[in-house]
Amino acid sequence: MPASPPPQVAAATVLDRSIRLFLTESEGLHAETWILAVARMAGTEWQRAALSEGEGSGTGSGLRFWTRRHGSSAGAVADDGGRRLVALLLVSLEQLGDPLVEEAIVCPPEGSACARLSLEQTRERLGALVSACGRSHGLGAMALAEALTVATALALHQCQDLVPLTLGAGLAVTGLVEGARTLQPMAKAA
């Protein structure tokens, strides 16, 4: 009998389908918004986990997630949790048949300006859905961040005809960072 997937993978599949539905508008699903939204929620859950473990300063400024390497378009993760999520993103892409090395990630110079939703709008639209999915799969904040990271890889895989993988991964990292660094709207999303 084949082993059942870990709860994070099962949750990622549900999150992938559900978030697509929540973000689809009359003109369709905007690829960059989808990638950024899922990654932002992963960063938000990562932040929630870090804060519940006593990390950070309470203002979000103490949480270091991703920093750019000097002379490179890719970044280097400055925190173990952030390093774990980026590694999980890359492993998930590889398992989907889309291998990518960290050094190939191209963070867009405009950041998340291409998204049709702000971080706050993303959290408002997806917060309850993400929380419900986490509860239904018995996931804590870090496990939910992992599930959302896998869902981000699924979005990247499905969008690579519209957004090149190296740029899509950069958008994903941008979204992870945004979600992990901004504390104020978390009370609404909690």
C-alpha positions in Angstrom: 0.0 0.0 0.0 1.5 3.4 -1.0 2.2 5.8 1.9 -0.1 8.8 2.0 1.5 12.2 1.4 2.5 14.3 4.3 -0.2 16.7 5.5 1.7 19.7 4.0 1.5 18.1 0.5 -2.2 17.3 0.8 -2.8 20.9 2.1 -0.7 22.3 -0.8 -2.9 20.6 -3.3 -6.1 22.0 -1.7 -4.5 25.4 -1.4 -3.4 25.4 -5.0 -7.0 24.7 -6.3 -8.7 27.0 -3.8 -6.4 30.0 -4.1 -6.8 29.8 -7.9 -10.5 30.0 -7.5 -10.3 32.9 -5.0 -8.0 34.9 -7.3 -9.7 34.2 -10.7 -11.6 37.3 -12.0 -13.7 37.8 -15.1 -10.6 38.3 -17.3 -9.0 35.2 -15.9 -6.2 34.5 -13.4 -3.2 36.9 -13.4 -0.1 34.8 -13.1 2.1 37.3 -11.2 -0.7 38.0 -8.7 -1.2 34.3 -8.1 2.5 33.6 -7.5 2.9 36.6 -5.2 -0.3 35.9 -3.3 0.6 32.3 -2.4 4.2 33.2 -1.5 3.0 36.2 0.6 0.8 33.9 2.6 3.7 31.5 3.1 5.8 34.4 4.4 2.9 35.4 6.7 2.6 32.0 8.2 6.4 31.8 8.5 6.3 35.1 10.4 3.5 33.8 12.6 5.6 30.7 13.4 8.7 32.7 14.1 6.9 35.1 16.4 5.2 32.3 18.3 8.6 30.8 18.9 9.8 34.1 20.4 11.9 35.2 17.5 11.7 38.7 16.1 11.3 42.0 17.8 7.5 42.3 17.7 7.7 44.9 14.9 8.7 42.7 12.1 12.0 44.5 11.8 13.8 41.7 13.7 12.8 39.0 11.3 15.5 38.6 8.6 14.4 36.4 5.8 16.2 37.2 2.5 19.0 39.5 1.6 20.5 40.1 -1.8 24.0 38.8 -2.5 26.4 41.6 -3.5 26.6 41.7 -7.3 23.9 39.1 -7.9 20.3 39.1 -8.8 19.7 36.2 -6.5 19.5 36.5 -2.7 20.9 34.7 0.2 18.5 33.6 3.0 19.6 35.1 6.3 17.4 33.0 8.6 17.1 29.2 9.1 13.3 29.3 8.5 13.6 31.4 5.4 16.5 29.2 4.1 14.2 26.2 4.7 11.3 27.7 2.7 13.5 28.7 -0.2 15.1 25.2 -0.2 11.6 23.6 -0.1 10.5 25.8 -3.0 13.5 24.7 -5.1 13.1 21.0 -4.1 9.4 21.2 -5.0 10.2 22.7 -8.4 12.7 19.9 -9.0 10.1 17.3 -8.1 7.7 18.9 -10.6 10.4 18.5 -13.3 11.5 22.2 -13.1 15.0 22.1 -11.5 16.3 25.5 -10.6 19.3 26.6 -8.5 19.2 29.5 -6.1 21.8 31.5 -8.1 19.4 31.5 -11.1 16.6 33.3 -9.3 16.0 36.7 -10.7 14.3 39.0 -8.2 12.4 41.6 -10.2 13.7 45.2 -9.7 10.1 46.5 -9.4 9.4 44.1 -6.6 5.7 43.2 -6.4 4.4 46.2 -8.4 3.1 43.8 -11.1 0.6 42.3 -8.7 -3.0 43.3 -8.9 -3.4 42.9 -5.1 -1.4 44.5 -2.3 -0.1 42.5 0.6 -3.1 43.7 2.7 -5.6 42.8 0.0 -4.0 39.4 -0.4 -4.2 38.7 3.3 -7.9 39.9 3.4 -8.9 37.8 0.5 -7.0 34.6 1.4 -6.5 34.7 5.2 -9.6 32.9 6.2 -9.2 30.3 3.5 -5.5 29.6 4.5 -6.4 29.4 8.2 -9.3 27.0 7.5 -7.1 24.8 5.3 -4.4 24.7 8.0 -6.9 23.7 10.7 -8.5 21.0 8.5 -5.1 19.5 7.9 -4.0 19.9 11.5 -1.1 22.2 10.5 0.7 24.7 12.8 2.0 27.9 11.3 5.4 26.6 10.1 3.8 23.5 8.5 1.2 25.7 6.9 4.1 28.0 5.6 5.6 24.8 4.1 2.3 23.8 2.5 2.0 27.3 1.0 5.6 27.1 -0.3 4.8 23.9 -2.1 1.6 25.5 -3.4 3.8 28.4 -4.6 6.0 25.9 -6.5 2.8 24.5 -8.1 1.8 28.0 -9.2 5.3 28.6 -10.7 5.1 25.3 -12.5 1.7 26.1 -14.0 2.6 29.7 -14.9 6.0 29.1 -16.6 4.6 29.6 -20.1 3.6 33.1 -19.0 6.3 33.9 -16.5 9.8 32.4 -17.0 10.8 30.2 -14.1 13.8 32.2 -13.0 11.6 35.4 -12.8 8.7 33.5 -11.3 10.9 32.2 -8.5 12.1 35.8 -7.9 8.5 36.9 -7.6 8.0 34.0 -5.1 10.9 35.1 -3.0 9.7 38.7 -3.1 6.3 37.5 -1.9 7.9 35.4 0.9 9.9 38.4 2.0 6.9 40.7 2.0 4.7 38.3 4.0 7.5 37.7 6.5 8.4 41.3 7.1 5.1 43.0 7.6 3.5 42.6 11.0 0.7 45.1 11.2 -2.0 43.4 9.2 -1.3 40.0 10.9 -3.9 40.7 13.6 -6.6 40.8 10.9 -5.3 37.6 9.3 -4.9 35.7 12.6 
